[in-house]
Amino acid sequence: MTLTARSAPATRTGPVRDLVGSLAGEPAGQTSPSVYETARLVALAPWLVGHDLRVAWLLDRQRPDGGWGGPGGYALVPTLSAVEALLGVLRREGPSAGCVAAADRGLRFLTAALRDEAAPDLPATDLIVPALRAAVDRHLDGPAGPPPGLAGWAGRPRLPLPAGLDPTRLTRVRGLLATGGPVPEKLAHALEVAGDLAYRAAGVRPSASGAVGASPAATAAWLGRPEPGPALDYLRAVGRSGPVPCASPITVFERAWVLAILVRAGFPLDVPAPVLAELAGAVGPSGAATAPGLPADADTTSVALYALARLGRSPGVASLSVFDTGGHFCTWPGEDGASLTTNAHVLDALGEHPSRPGVTGVRRRVAEWLVGRQEPDGRWDDRWHASAYYATYAVLLALADHAPDGTARAAVERGVAWLLDTQRPDGDWGRWRGTAEETGYAVLALTGAGRPGDARVAAALARARRRLSELDESDDGPELWHDKDLYRPTRIVRAALLAASGRAAVGAGRAVPGMIRIA
């Protein structure tokens, strides 16, 4: 099957071909290991193969200041999880110098960080932080006293909760589980916060793969002990090498984003037919989910619809209607807050279906909603990524390509100006430091939304192209994507870097017609 599309230069088609081909070879997807999730397995499943590897990995990942994880408030959840897990190791297995020292440094870090840092808007943080803080206090204040080697923590003041967090919602969730009633799908991903109530919770059912909420921690909490069955098989598979990710599998999410990024950049793609068929099959009347056991969401649905439309397999956009609030599109019904990148991706999907009844009016409404949430300096921020460069890239491309009648051009110009103004002297971009990932997003935004022939854009792209050739993708700073912990979806980031390298090579001009091949 052959389709016409914009294409980037063919200089990167070998790596692109390999990346697309790998989507079929490892359908669970690739994502970075999580301190939070790995520590939960240490605490909840010490009987699981790879336990010693997980403990050693946690000790190796501790920072010199005693914390774990990303900068600022992003350290709260992983550090609480790691400290609670190490306290349990000391209680069960006796003192070891490494665990005692790491737990002590972690507790000292938490004493200050829980007081001084704000908790970022990550999924289930309002459940996880109160649950783990209480668990740490139980280890220190229980009848047996602190674990071996930590007697000096006896009688210390209880750890504080960060401003704005309290255990109210956690209490409600545990009350719901105690009734044995149905549990919302999105709650299953963080089922471990329920403590003992998670064990074989009546309102929770593992997916066909054995996973609960696509989460190793939630699955371990539900399983409770090594009873043979799909849940144990899932945990053995995901944990066989030691550390584990926050979410696995991520099949639909990974395939949709990789294909959408590459097809937008115009690369010739050899898409394995089963991958395309399975992606199309994942979109049902209520949308698509990242993976079985998670709720359908507008973000995954819209990116899948965009990729399928560009690849000639559009199922239409009717499945997005369940997420339309009348003002914007929610990530899922009942969402607290709103996501700008979700709405940017909805605008992308709608823009590929301009002749559908009512689509133009909805596109205008979504575009106006996005423009109204631009920051004064020209950027956009979002709840699903730590970096404004990702959100700004997503919104700029959606507005530049699909806002009706050029109504968003002024906002696009402000966004482009912010990117130009924030490029670092060495040619990269980044929130905390320059990274290949964030530089890739900036390049894709400038080549897709910058005016062709703009000398400032061309100069910025020339600097970025040189810098991308120098940056080490395998050592790219902190993970930036939001789940219970920060993470990196490896293939998605790889797709963005391949697309950016190709697009930077042709500057700010539009790509020429080429061919997309579906194998």
Buried (B, 14 or more C-beta within 10 A) or exposed (E): EEBEBBBBBEEBBEBBBEBBBBBBEEBBBBBBBBBBBBBBBBBBBBEBBBBEBBBEBBBEBBBEBBBBBBBBBBBBBBBBBBBBBBBBBBBEBEEBEBBBBBBBBBBBBBBEBBEEBEBBBBBBBBBBBBBBBBBBBEBBBEEEBBBBBBEEBEEEEEBBBBEEBEBEBBEEBBEBBEEEEEBBBBBBBBBBBBBEBBBEBEBBEBBEBBBBBBBBBBBBBBBBEBEEEBBBEBBBBBBEEBBBBBBBBBBBBBBBBBBBBBBBBBBBBEBBEEBBEBBBEBBEEBBBBBBBBBBBBBBBBBBBBBBBBBBBBBBEBEBBEBBBEEEBBBBBBEBEEBBBBBBBBBBBBBBBBEEBEEBBEBBBBBBBBBBEBBBEEBBBBBBBBBBBBBBBBBBBBBBBBBBBEEBBBEBBBBBBBBBBEBBBEEBBBBBBEBBBBBBBBBBBBBBBBBEEEBEBBBBBBEBBBEBBEEBEBEEBBBBBBBBBBBBBBBBBBBBBBBBBBBBBBBBBEEBEEBEBEBB
